[in-house]
């Protein structure tokens, strides 16, 4: 899996919102773009996608902007990436056939492996929350994540 630029930018934007001293105060798109170094027009599109899936809320008017819709402890990197990139998987190869009904030699074996790889990626990204990233950005130790195979 390759995290797209959109996935990276969305993660950076939400991390920036989570790092705010008063994260309940809206941050304008302009301020968010300046703090993250992200292009404002692209950031606006990404924030609309994140709003659409309920990861951020917006306030209009003077003093308006964006805030996290939930606590940073409740938002995972997997949710952020999936919100802008779609489902997390190793590729669009389809599901393994049932009862050994393979169309082509070896296809079922590889389809099973690719599905497993996608599951591992999803689980791994789901193990990191924005709160973990905030802690690390503030000098805390990186959280060691492992998952069973």
N, C-alpha and C positions, 0 to 999 in steps of 0.2 A: 504494500500500500504506500502511496505517496500522498502526504498531506498537501493540499493545494495552497496556493497563495491566499485564497479566500479563507481556508481553514486556519492558516497561520495568522492572518490579519484579524480574524474574528477572535481567536484566542488572545492575541495581544490586546485588542480593544477591551475585552471583558476583564482581563487581568488588570489593565489600567483602571477600570472602574472599581474593581475590588481593592486596589491599592489606595484609593482615596481615604483620607482621614475620616471624612464624613460621607460615607458611601451612599447615604440616603439623599444627599443633595445632588440634583441633576447636573450632569456635565454636558456642555454643548459639544456638538460634533466638531466645531472648530478647535476647542480646547483639547478634545480627545485626539484629534489629528495632530496637533502640535506636540502633545506629550508623547505620542507613540511614533511620530514620524511617518504616519500613514497618509496616503493621498485622500483628501477630504471627500471628493465625489465618490470614490470607491468605498470608503468607509461608510458613507451614508447608505449605500445599497446594502452593505453587509449588516448594518444595524437594523435596517428594515426587515431583513431575513431573520435576524435574531429576535426581533420583536414579534414577528409572525409565529414563532414557535414558543414564545413565552419566556425567553431567557433575559430580556430587558423590557423595561417599560419606558415610555416617553412622556414628557410634559411639554406642552406647547407654550409659546409666549416668552415674555421677559423672564429670565432665570430658568428657562426650560432646558431640556436636554434629555439625557438618558441615564437610567439607574439600573442596577441589577434587579431582576424581578424576584429573585430568591437569594437566600444567604449563600455566600461563596462556598460554604461546606456542602451545599446541595447541588452544585453545578460541576459536572465532570467535563474533562477535555473531550471525551467521546461524544457527549451531547452537543458541544460547541461545533466540533468538526462535522458531525452528521447534520447539524442544522444548516450548514452552508454548502457542504459537499455531497450530501445524500448518504445513504447507508454505507457503513464501513465494511468493506470486504476486500479480498485479495484480487478480485477481478470479476467480470461479468460473464462467468462461464456456465451458469445454471447450477441446478442442484444435482447431486448424485442420483442415478437411476435406482429404483427399488428392485429387489429380487434378482439382482445380477443382470438386468435387461439392458446391457450396454449396447450402444449403437456401433461403437468402434473399439478396436483393441486398446486396452489400457485406459480408456476414457474415464470409466467409473472410479478407478483408483485415484487418478489425478483430480477429478472433481471433488472427491472426498478430502484430499489433502488441501486443495484451495479453500474449501469451506472451513476446514479446521484452522488454517492460517488466518482467515478473516475473523473467526471467533476469538482467537488469541489476541489479535490487534484490538478488537472491540473491548475485550476484557482488560487489556493492559491500559488503554486510554481511559476506561471507566474507573480505573483504580486511582486516578489523579483528579483532585478537585481544585477549583480555583483557590480555595483556602490553602492547599498544599503549596501552590505556586506563590501565593502572597507570602507565606512563611519563608520560603526559599529566597524570594526577592528581597526580603528584609534581613537576610543574613543567616537564616536558619539552615540546618542541614537538609540536603535533598532526601526525600523519602525513598527508601529502598523498596522497590516493588518487585515481587515475584508472583508467579501464578503457577498452579499445578498443570501438568501436561496431561 
